[in-house]
Amino acid sequence: MNDLETLKYPIGKFSRPDSISYSQIHQWIKEVMLLPKELGEIVRKLSEEQLQTPYRPEGWTVQQVVHHLADSHMNAYIRTKLALTEDNPTIKPYLEDRWAQLPDSQETPVLFSIQLLQSLHYRWGVILASLKLDDFKKTFFHPESKRKITVAELVGIYAWHGKHHMAHVCLVSDKK
């Protein structure tokens, strides 16, 4: 990876395992559940200047990253519920780069998204903890990737997604 790729993907890209075990799913659930607390601990220590600092050239600011996590994980929560209640529903992708330019991502204090993530992840965790192995095999169809995604894979993607963006926040936090 070149330097820009390393900054874009400091923990590497998500790699979907060929087979996903029940214990792997539960490890991912734990990681998803820890994100709001861990993110909040790091973000609360940052100055306003750091919150307005991009994690890489032409990248989002830390503030935009935090709001993106809330936006993205709200979509994942809804996709989970759709997959559990419908037969392979087609989800609606969204233009995350445009969402990051909207006033709520530009002007809202990050603590609102931290609070949103705490509540959202609590509810998401209640659902995920209640699922049986067969529930994790339920799917939705993603029209951009043109494939079915299981609830198990979704949990893995978002466990990675949280760590991926935490690493971006840490790139700025570590520059103190």
Secondary structure as GFF3:
##gff-version 3
##sequence-region A 1 176
A	DSSP	alpha_helix	3	8	.	.	.	ID=ss1
A	DSSP	alpha_helix	22	43	.	.	.	ID=ss2
A	DSSP	alpha_helix	48	51	.	.	.	ID=ss3
A	DSSP	alpha_helix	62	85	.	.	.	ID=ss4
A	DSSP	alpha_helix	96	99	.	.	.	ID=ss5
A	DSSP	alpha_helix	103	107	.	.	.	ID=ss6
A	DSSP	alpha_helix	110	130	.	.	.	ID=ss7
A	DSSP	three_ten_helix	133	137	.	.	.	ID=ss8
A	DSSP	beta_strand	139	142	.	.	.	ID=ss9
A	DSSP	beta_strand	147	150	.	.	.	ID=ss10
A	DSSP	alpha_helix	151	173	.	.	.	ID=ss11
###
